[in-house]
Amino acid sequence: MALWSVDKTREDDAEQAIHAALAMQRELVNIREMHNLQLEIRIGINTGLVFFGTVGTIGELTAMGDTVNTASRLETSAPVGGILISHATYKLIKGIFDVVKQEPLSVKGKTEPLQVYLVKRARPHKFHPSTRGIEGIETHMVGRDAELEKLKAIFYTVSSKKETTLVSIVGEAGIGKSRLLSEFNNWLYVAPDLVCYFKGRATEQTTGTPYALLRGLFALRFQIKEDDSLPTVWKKFEDGVAEYLFEDSERKAHFLGAWLGYNFKDSPHLAVIHGDAQQLNDRGLLYLAQFFSAAAEKNTTIILLEDIHWADVPSLDAIVNVLKRQPQLPLLVLSLARPPFFESKPDWGENIPVYVQIDLHTLPIEQSYQLVEQILQKATSVPVTLHDLIVNQAEGNPFYAEELIKMLIDNGVIVTDEENWQINLDRLGALNVPPTLIEVLQARLDKLDPEDRVTLQRASVIGRIFWDRALVQLAADDFPETSKYLSNLQAKEFIFQRRSPAFTDTLEFTFKHAVLHNVTYESVLKRTRKLYHKQAAQWLVDVTEESDRQDEYAAAIAEHYCLAGEETSAQKWYLTAGDYAAAHFANPEALDLYSQALAFTPIEEREARFNLLLAREKINNLLGNRDAQAADLDEMQTLAGDDAQKSVKYSLRRAWLLTQISEFDAAQVEVQCALDLSKHLEDKGFQAESLNALGSAFIWQGKTEESIPPLREAVSLAQEIKDYQKEAKYRRSLANSLLGIRSYDEAKEELETSLVWAVRQNDLLEQAEIFNILGIIQMEQGDFASAQETYNKSLACCQEIGFQYGEGRVLVNLGNLHYFQGQMSKTLEFYGLAIKIFEQLGEKRGEVQVRLNRASISLNMLGNTSEVEKDALYSLKYAEQVDDPLSKGQALTVLAEAARRNGNLKEARQYMEDGIKVIESTGDLWLLAQERRALGRLDIEEKKPAQALANLNRALEICREAGMANMEPPILALCGLAFIQEERFDEAIEATSEAMSLLSSDIERAYMIPCWHAQVLDAMGRHNEKKQAIQQSYEFLQEALSGLSPAQRQISLEQVPDHYAILKAWEEYNPKN
């Protein structure tokens, strides 16, 4: 017989007993093999009180009693080679071992059969379920049976139908969210289905730390301690990832670990991204999705997320990204939140394959009485007065009810010393029962011994989760028995010990409830708080320095120093935390942290403020905060003064902002200033950067040829200083300019040179960009087969590194490629895929452009005006929100044509006139000519020929001014129709004949030109020529529709009015037999 808890009780005694039993069974296998013995053992384990002491004349130590006798019965009843445990033991090890529930066991001397369990194995990743109770009494869940059954049903649906699902359990503090989750866990632990668990919990301490929730989840899964050495962290992370991702697992582990905030900066795998935060973020999101996908393919996977109302936003966004990427998996994400969570995250659950929200409300009166009866089950009788007091005061909140009962125990109203609890109503009459939960908790704090209360207050300053080593530092020498006070607080259920501490050789505790933590913290005197915060910060600095992982705790350290009033230290750590967030592409968090650092940076520290503003301005740029970006630049300009180096940095950043708000001339002035200063400094790196920016400025102004010399010089300087990464980037810019002037061979040469470097460096991002531009060149040269192959290479690179934005762009180009080949079905398919990606990324600008392309094609080819209007209205709304006149003009153009098709001519005219005003402000002559042409056609339909000719002649002027010869033929043909209405027949036939002479298949909607020509011929009575024109129109139309499926072609002929008119005109001359 082996005994645990003889000298000292440990929380994991039952767990250790079963580990010992499993080790005995394993060792027995070795003994049998070594000694060729047929030896088997049975093991029984029970938990409870025993009589332990010396018995007999020889003073032998002996354990006796019912607990021992039951363990003996379990041993004899266990199968050979098995381990049988009692329910009392099972309650302590749920979630740590795989067990199989057995039929109840009849035992001599017991009136009721015993529920027993057979232990199979230890779980590789253990989670410890908890049950709520008072004074050691286990209570059953009350009032949440329907919600529990709903969770079970969801689990079975997820598992059987492979539906990726997000569930949110929502309720106020203390309402029972964690208890419902615990009961669900308990059910899962004995369910026959194999389940893979991941568990994370957010805390107020880590709200501002990017990916803290996810990092905690993986730390728990992989058993990573916060003070593990870097080699240990690397090994644990590699092993953990390899358990699921078999192919290339080390590389993926390093990227995933670095993205989550672990220090992998010296990993050779990360060298290829050159510290690019965007690439790290892209790959982190990709490999996270791959990891959970692989886990779900092995077993149904459950991700448990507690208290997401405190979670960092990047973690939540990453989880949503997984759900969107993998909609058909047996993957369930179960989250707990308070209602205010949806104020900061109103889109939570949107666009998820399956989203279920379970709202928990206060318990009804009847169930509140049941809860009180369970808690007070040891009382011989509970007076109605006490029962009513607790139920009425708690108002259906289980946590409030428990704390109220504990307060009554603290004050001697309920006496728990005996086996049967006693109620002292005299004390209740003398007690002033606080009216709120907060006041109940405050009363309980006041009843604590001074040492216990101060210990709890110090712990509250550290956070809801705290460590004994940190507490010792706060206590210094005045509280030498900290462990004793912590034990007292555990006994009174103010705090609980956590089984998987973040730091080695440390005990980790948590306040029972966040409300209790907040009440305790508010009870600490403010002057004392400052001292404790400073000590807590120093402890975190020291303990994380040992493992070289201070960056991960920088935000928490900064917050402690801030609350301690230590502004210099707070500034240092806020800056470190900001850099950490920016390096992980957590831009909103970086913005907040840099702003905090700036607030603590004195005006006279010009160098520090300039660098902080530069860092914040870049984040504002990424977030599109143009006004804030401009304000940062204004202060940077002042701080730069006569410092040439700072002035170069300022001018380059100002130029970039000016391009984002379409002030291209002003941008060129700033770039030229930066170039002049960099030449004065003789800094070739700045010169190259300035020249590249100057080339870009020319491109923004439409001066493509003028952009080429500065870009060539930028490439040359980058070569000279051996900055090969910049050289590749500048060559790509140069290739884009050469493409713009149709100098295809030179552009290819630049790209192929860059490609050699990118392949040698295994820089897949650069390869993706190069292949995309090469594909455009091949497409424009008409080499469609090569373009398809090159685009596919770009797509593969994007997908391998998780570069979803690049993937979306390539898909758009593949759609364009099929459009040029007349394959409209494929075009729409690729556009749809691109839209889906841009939607997932929240990349509205890209999404809108593709929607407008799709709308235009759908309108012209399929006539689906309802879907077209959806895309156009969506795009118009976005364009107005962000003040994007070009997109707004395009959307108005599409809406105008859709309204015209539907016969809403007044609405169409309004859209067109509004569109012309907007487009004129953009200087887009192609779009302006198109809109004038459309307005002219509308005038013809409304029998306003003079007005039509005015609009059409203006369209012709724009085309000739911009050299857009391909747009002239349809405008000339429409002029012919206007002349017919004025009975100017000679001018009409002259206009349409000129249009016909310019006719070619590469003109947009070329089939309409002979159709309009036929209408002029018909008006002039030239019917034989009309027949020829109709035949030509029909042939052009059939060629245009050749890329549609047969069903789509039929829809196009029937639903697009122009197509239907051509078909009917052709059928007049070609009647069906």
MOKA-V355565 format. One line per field, one symbol per residue. ss: DSSP state (a for helix, b for strand, c for the rest). phi: phi as a letter, one per 40 degrees, with the letter a starting at -180 (. if undefined). psi: psi as a letter, one per 20 degrees, with the letter a starting at -180 (. if undefined). A space follows every 10 residues. Layout:
ss = ???
phi = ???
psi = ???
This chain:
ss = cccccccccc ccaaaaaaaa aaaaaaaaaa aaaaaccccc ccbbbccccc bbbbbccccb bbbbcaaaaa aaaaaaaccc ccbbbbaaaa aaacccbbbb bcccbccccc cccbcbbbbb bbcccccccc ccbbccbbcc ccccaaaaaa aaaaaaaaaa acccbbbbbb ccccccaaaa aaaaaaaaaa ccccbbbbbb bccaaacccc caaaaaaaaa aaccccccca aaaaaaaaaa aaccccccaa aaaaaaaaaa cccccccaaa aaacccaaaa aaaaaaaaaa aaaaaaaacb bbbbbbcaaa ccaaaaaaaa aaaaaccccc bbbbbbbccc aaaacccccc cccbbbbbbc ccccaaaaaa aaaaacccbc cccaaaaaaa aaaacccaaa aaaaaaaaaa cccbbccccc bbbcaaaaaa ccccccaaaa aaaaaaccca aaaaaaaaaa aaccbbbaaa aaaaaccccc caaaaaaaaa acccbbbbcc cccccccbbb bccaaaaaaa aacccaaaaa aaaaaaaaaa aaaaacccca aaaaaaaaaa aaaaccaaaa aaaaaaaaaa aaacccaaaa aaaaaaaaac cccccaaaaa aaaaaaaaaa aaaccaaaaa aaaaaaaaaa cccaaaaaaa aaaaaaaaaa cccaaaaaaa aaaaaaaaaa accaaaaaaa aaaaaaaaaa cccaaaaaaa aaaaaaaaaa cccaaaaaaa aaaaaaaaaa cccaaaaaaa aaaaaaaaaa cccaaaaaaa aaaaaaaaaa cccaaaaaaa aaaaaaaaaa accaaaaaaa aaaaaaaaaa cccaaaaaaa aaaaaaaaaa accaaaaaaa aaaaaaaaaa acccaaaaaa aaaaaaaaaa aaccaaaaaa aaaaaaaaaa acccaaaaaa aaaaaaaaaa aaccaaaaaa aaaaaaaaaa acccaaaaaa aaaaaaaaaa aaccaaaaaa aaaaaaaaaa acccaaaaaa aaaaaaaccc ccccccaaaa aaaaaaaaac ccaaaaaaaa aaaaaaaaaa cccccaaaaa aaaaacaaaa aaaaaaaaac ccc
phi = .bbbgccacb cbdcccccdc cccccccccc ccccbfbcbb bbbbbbbicb cbicbgccgc cabbhccccc dccccccccd gbbbbccccd dcbdgcbcbb cbcdbcbdgb cbcccbbccb acccbcbbcb bcabfgccbc cbgbcccccc ccccdccdcc cfbdbbbbcb acdgchcccc ccccddcccb ccccbbbbbb bcbccbdccd gccccccccc ccfcccbccd dccdcccccc cccbcccfcc cccccccccc hccbcccccc cccfgccccc cdcdcccccc ccccccccad bbbcbcfccb cccdcccccc cccccbcbbc bbbbbbacdc dcccbcccgc fcdbbbbbcc bcccddcccc cccccccccc abdddcdcdc ccccfgcccc dccccccccd cgcbbbccdc cbbbcccccc cccccbcdcc cccccccccd ccccdccccc cciccabccc cccccfbcbc bdcccccccc ccgcbbcccb ccbcfbcbbb cdaccccccc ccccccccdd cccccccccc dcccccbfbc dcbdcccdcc ccccgccccc cccccdcccc cccbfccccc dccccccccb bddccccccc cccccccccd cccgcccccc cccccccccc fcccccccdc cccccccccc bgcccccccc cccccccccc cfbccccccc ccccdccccd cgbcccccdc cccccccccc cfccccdccc cccccccccc bgcccccccc cccccdcccc cfcccccdcc cccdccdccc cgcccccdcc cccccccccc bgcccccccc ccccccdccc cgccdcdccc ccccddcccc cgcccccccc ccdccccccc bbgccccccd cccdccccdc cbfbcccccc cccccccccc ccgccccccc dcccccdccd ccgccccccc ccccccccdc ccfbcccccc ccccccdccc ccgbccccdc ccccddcccd ccfbcccccc ccccccccca ccccfccccc cccccccccc gcccccdccc cccccccccc cccccdcccc ccccbcdccc ccdccccccb ccc
psi = pqqqkghppq hkggghghgg ghhghghhgg gghhjlqnpq qqppprpaqq ppapprhikp pqprrhgggg hghgghiqqp jropqrhhgh hijpihqpqp prqqppppip hqqpprqppg rqphoqqoqq qqrpkjppqq ppjkgghghg ggggghgggh ilopppppop rrpjijghgg gghgggghhj qhqpqpqppq pqrhhjhjop kgghhhghgg gjlpqhjqrg hgggghgggg hhhgohpkhg ghgggggghi iqnkhjphhi hiikjohghg gghggghggh ghghghhgqp ppopoqliij qqghgghggh gghhhmimqm ppooqpqqhi hihimhjpiq kqgppppopp rqprgghggg gghghkhiph qoqhggghgg ghghljoggg gghgghhhgh jjgpojhrgp qqpnhghghi pnpqirgghg ghhhghiqqg ggghghgghh hgrhprqhhh hhhhhciimi lghghhgghg hjkhrqpqhn qhqqkqpprq qhqhgggggg giipqhhhgg gggghgghgh gghhhhjlkh hhjggggggg hgiijnhghg gghhgghggg ghijkmghgg ggghhgghhj oqhimggghg hghgghhhgh ghikmgghgh gghghggghg cjohghhggg gghgggghhh jkmhghghgg ghghgghhhh ikohghgggg hghgghgggh jjmghiiggh hghggghhgg jknhghgggh hggghgghhh jkmggggggg ghghhgghgh iknhghgggg hgghhgghgh ijmhghgggg hhgggggghh jknhghgggh hghhggghgh jjnhghghgh ggggggghgh iknggggggh ghggggghgh hijnhghghg gghghggghh gjlnhghggg ghgghghggg hjjmhghggg gggggggghh ihjnhghggg hhghhggggg hjlmhghghg ghhhgggggh hikmhiiggh ggghhghghg hjkmgghghg ghhgghhjpq ijpplhihgh ghghhghghj jmhghggggg ggggghghgh jhiqrgghgg gghhiogggg ggghhhhhim qq.
